[in-house]
Amino acid sequence: MKQLLILSGKGGTGKTTIAGAFIKLSKVKAYADCDVDAPNLHLITNQIDDVQNKDYYGFPKAIIDASLCIGCGVCQKYCHFDAIKKNDKYYVDNFACEGCGVCELICKSKAISMNDAIAGELMLYESDAVFSTAQLKMGSGTSGKLVTEVKKQMKTNAGSAKFAIIDGSPGIGCPVIASISGVDMVLIVAEPSVSGISDMKRIVKTAQNFGTKIVVCINKYDTNIEKTNQIEEYCKRENLRFVGKIPYDIDAVKAINCGKCITEFDCPSGRAVREMYKSTEKIIWQV
């Protein structure tokens, strides 16, 4: 199964908007939202009901059995994450606990145990297509592992689907690394601004380290023609395939606010994305 991953170096470039449009245009039978910190692809693909939920367990967390605790305070002294607190009795702050297990090891009264903790929720939508996504629980640090589970869930339930589109998360952190692993091609959505160019270069370098095929597009290109030209020149220097430019379009804003894809409207941005999809589709099947 060919997998196209859509990324951006920073938030707000229009990555999810383009991912949603590609999903509609391709009529793809398998897709995923790997932005587990703030998933919102379901809002524009109308996947809201008929969802299968499954708890995701990350690192274990410490629990103190108050009936066994002798109140010596050794666990609090040696907790490097300041996760062990005391009111009348000692207890563990789950948001601060990193699951290292030191407290369990040094507790003489055996009052501390490490227990599986829910770190997020996996969600699977199955109708005419399979859609896999997840929501990370606040304070959890296992985003990369959860992304891996999202992709695994998509592939396991994709059946005979030959093509999948994945909406990644912005930046170059753990969820992005996990998203890139194993995909056939990355489409990077760039923004013509100082920060947009800087962050684009970082995500390009990250993807290059994986040896993954990379293509680039520019969203809202006409808001800064000078920066747009800089991005195109950069792509030439780095031998990156450039697949299109999308203009700033007030109709795109209206579509998004209505929970629609921009290709569902006859507007400049929608037409540009249609052409960009054709170019991208040709390239991924050449990989």
N, C-alpha and C positions, 0 to 999 in steps of 0.2 A: 504493500500500500504506500503510495507516494504521500508525503506529508509536507505541507507548506506552512511555515511558521511566520506570523506577522509580528514584528517587533518595532520598538522605537527607543531611542536613547533617553527620552524624557517623557513625562506625562503630558497629555493635552495635544499631541500631534495629530490625532484623528485615527490612531491605530485601530481601535475597536470599530469605528465607523466604517473603515475600509474592510476590515475582517467580515463584518456583517453583510456588506455589499457583495463581497466575493462569495460568501456562503449562498446568498440568494441567486447570484448569477450562475454559479456552478451547479446548483441543485445537488450539492454534495451530500452524501449519505452518512458522513461521520465528521464531526467537528468538536472542538473543545475550547474552553476558556481556562487558560492557565494563569490568569492574574488572580491568584487565590486570596490575595489581600483585599481586593476590591473587584470581584467579578460582576460584570454588568452586560456581557454579551447577550444574555437571555432576554434583556429588555428590548432589544431591537430585532431579535429573531423570534419573538413571541412565544418563547418557551417559559411558561410560568406555572402551568398546572401539570398533573400526572408525572410527578417526579418521585424517583426512588432515592431515599436518603440512607446514608450509612455513616456511622461514626468512624472517624479516623483517629488512631492512637499514635501519638508522637513519643517523646521521651517520657520515662516514668517520673513521677513526682513523689517526694517524701511525705509520709503521713506519720504523725506522732500519736501513739496510743496513750492518752492521758492516764489511764488506769495503771500503766506500767512505768510511766515517766517518774523519775525520782527528783526532778528539778535541779540537777547538778549544773546545767547550763553549758556543758562541754560542747554540745552540738552547735549552739549559737556562737560560741567562741571560734570554732573552726569552719563555720560556713562562710566561704569567700564571697557569696552572693547576697549576704544579709537577708536571707530568706526565712530565717527562724526568728520568730517574734515572741513576745511574752506579754500577756495581760495578767490574768490570775495564774494561767498555765502556759506552757510553751506550745506554740502551734507553727505551722508552715504557711508562708505566703506563696500560694501556687503561681502567682505571676512572676515572682522573683526566683523561684526554685528552678535550677537548670538540670536537675536530675543526676548530679555527679555521684551521689551515693556515699559521700564522705561521712555524713551524719549517721547513716545506718551502720557504717563500719566501726565508728568510734563509740557508739552508744552502749554503755556497759549493761544497761538494764533491758536491752533489746526492745526498746519502746518504739523504735523507728523502723519503718519498712518502706520499700520502694514499690509503688503501685502504678499500673497503667493509667494514663490520663488522656482524656479526650482532647485532641489538639485542633480538631476541625471537623468538617462535615463534607463528605463526598456526595455529589448529586448526579443522577443519571436520568436523562429524559429520552424516552423511546417512543417515537411516533413514525413518521415517514423517514426519519433520520435519527441517528444516535448522537446525542449531545452530552458530553461529559464536562463537569465543572466541580468546583469545591469552594468552600468558604473557610479560611483559616480562623481559628479562635483567637481572640485578642490576647496578646502576650506570648503566643506560641512562636518558637524559633525554628520550626521544621517546615518552612515553606517549600524548600527544594524537594524534600521527600514527598510532600503532598502533591506537588506538580507531577512528579513521577507516577504517583498513583492515579492522577487524573488521566494522563496519557495511556497508562496501562488499562484503565477502565474503558477508555474509548476503543482501543485496539481489540480488547477482549470481546466487546459487544458489537463491533463493526461488521461482522459477518464477511460478506464478499466485497465490501466497499474497496475500491481501488484508489481512492483519493480522499485525503482528509485535510481540513484547514484548522489551524490552531492559532488562537489569539493569545499572545504572550503578555507578559507584564513589562512595564517600562524599566529602564535602568540596566544594570549589568550584574545584579545580585544573584543569590542562590536560585530563585525561581526561574530566572532567565537562563542560567546555566543548565538547569534541569530541562527546560523547554527545548533548548537547542539540541541536546543530546539525541541522536538518532533520526533527526529530520533530514529531508532531502534538500530543502532550500529555505532560505530566510529572505523575506521581503522586509526591508527596513524603511519605515515611514519617517522621512526627515522634515524638519521645519526650518524655514529660512530666517533664522535669527542667530544671534551670537551663541546663546546657550544651546540652541537646536543643533548647530553645526558641531560644537564641541562634544555634545552628548552622542551625536550620530557617529563621530569618529571612534568613540569609546566602544559602542556596540558593534561597529564594523570590525574593530580589532578583536573583540571577544569572539565573534562568529568565525573570523578567520582562523583563530586558534583551534577550532574544531574541524577545519578543512571543509566547511559547509558552503555550498553554492550560495552566493549573495546577490540580490538585486535591490535597487533603491528607487524610491519615488519621493516626490516632494508634494506635501499638502499645503494649500494656501500660498502657492508659489508667488502669486502676484502681490502679496503684501510686502515683499522686499525683493525686488528683481536682482539687486546687487548680490545679496546672500544666495539667492537661487543660482546665479551664475557660478558662485564659489562652490556650491555643492556639486554642480555638474562638472566643473573642472576637477574637483577632488575625485569624482567617480572615474573620470578619464585617467587620472594619474594612477589610481589604484586598480585599474582594469575591472571595474565593477559595472555590471549591466544596469543601465538606467531605463526604467520602464514607463515613466510618465510623470506629468505635472497636473495637479488638481488646483483649480482656481478657488479663491475665497468666494463663497456663494451663500447668500442669505437664505436661499431655499434649503440648503443643507441644514442650516440651523433649525428651520421650521420642521423639517423631516425628523431630525433627531428628537426635538421636543415632543413630537407626536409618537415617538417610539417606532419610527419607520426607517427603512434603509434609503439612502440617497438615490439609489438606482430605481426606486419605485416612483420617482418624480422625473419629469422631463425638464432637467435643469443642467446648467453648465458642469457642475461638479459630478452629477450622475453620469453624464455622457463621457466625461474624462475617465471616470473609474471603469466604465464599460470597456473603453479602449485599453486601459491599463491592464484589466483582467485578461484580455485576449493575448497581450504580449507576455504576461506572466505565465499564463497557462502553457504557451508554446515552449517557454524556456524550461519549465519544471519537467516536462516530459522528455526533454533532451538530456536530463541529468542521468 
